[in-house]
Amino acid sequence: MNFNVYIDKQTGERLERLARTRRTSRNALIREALVHLLERGAKAKWPPEVLAFQGIPGVRPFEAARRRLGAPRKDPLA
């Protein structure tokens, strides 16, 4: 299947540099990127390693200190 993709100049230049560095074609890089995107699915997911993480033995979870934290004196985003 063939189709055209229009990209901005900066992205095109970056793609060209990467293709030269990897000694491959721009089309091959675009195919690789599409396969990667389609394998991940449309919605980003946490990797299995992150989902399986149970913490580091002997280290208190961050949430344990949350009770001692006070409210900010002033809203930093105001």
Beta strands, then each sheet from edge to edge (+ up, - down):
end
